[in-house]
């Protein structure tokens, strides 16, 4: 059933459901739920299955952890970042779909103020007062952009891989005592890179001494 619902274009399916149910808040909620709920469920299920198949989950299950503890302490924290990002993206799509339905006359009837209704009414005054259409359009664009940036910020904050990469980029430099060979490297490389460079230099000097003795 979900594959059948996802095979239709989202906006076209929302228009069909809203037209069948009529105008009003309830019809919009049902139409948008029918369109976007299967997509959210599919993404959440896929992420959960991939996390459950990981070795640390199998190890926790082998140690006898109860199911509720596996879900709350192991599976959910590893799924939350991806799910939150997807929800923010889908919420932006829902906002655009609601504005489109209201613009087409399938949303909240006037005089209820919605961005879609304002855009629809602004067509009469587009030549004399174009700001009536500009401001709602800019509000929709800023809201969608803000939701996308929010999702990206949440992913960066909650994803361990992103945090690890951020920590590597901002890792403090190694403090090497003065007079130590390769001291100039402390201002150019991080701790691990400087240690690798010093080790490589030590190996090269050792090989040079060995060849000189031969």
Residue pairs with C-beta under 8 A, 6 or more apart in sequence:
1 38
2 38
2 41
2 42
5 13
5 34
5 35
5 38
6 38
6 39
6 42
10 35
10 36
10 93
10 97
11 97
11 100
13 31
13 34
13 35
14 31
14 32
14 34
14 35
14 97
14 100
14 101
15 31
15 100
15 101
15 104
15 106
17 27
17 30
17 31
17 34
17 35
18 27
18 28
18 31
18 101
18 106
18 107
19 106
21 27
21 30
21 31
23 105
23 106
23 107
23 108
23 109
24 108
24 109
25 108
27 106
28 98
28 101
28 106
28 107
28 108
31 101
32 94
32 97
32 98
35 97
36 90
36 93
36 94
36 97
39 90
40 86
40 87
40 90
43 82
43 83
43 86
44 79
44 83
44 86
47 79
47 82
47 83
48 75
48 79
51 57
51 74
51 75
51 78
51 79
52 75
54 78
56 74
57 70
57 74
57 75
60 69
60 70
60 74
61 70
65 73
65 74
80 158
81 154
81 155
81 158
81 159
82 155
84 151
84 154
84 155
84 158
85 151
85 152
85 154
85 155
86 151
87 151
88 147
88 148
88 150
88 151
88 154
89 147
89 148
89 151
91 147
92 143
92 144
92 147
92 148
95 140
95 143
95 144
95 147
96 140
96 144
98 107
98 114
98 116
99 114
99 115
99 116
99 119
99 140
100 116
101 107
101 116
102 108
102 114
102 115
102 116
102 117
102 119
102 120
103 116
103 117
103 119
103 120
104 116
105 120
107 114
107 116
107 117
108 114
108 117
110 117
110 121
115 136
115 139
115 140
118 132
118 133
118 136
119 133
119 136
119 137
121 132
122 129
122 132
122 133
122 136
123 133
125 132
126 132
126 133
155 162
156 162
156 163
156 166
157 163
168 190
171 190
171 191
171 192
172 190
172 191
173 186
173 187
173 189
173 190
173 191
173 194
174 186
174 189
174 190
174 191
174 194
174 195
175 186
176 182
176 183
176 185
176 186
176 194
177 183
181 198
181 201
182 194
182 197
182 198
182 201
185 193
185 194
185 197
185 198
186 194
189 197
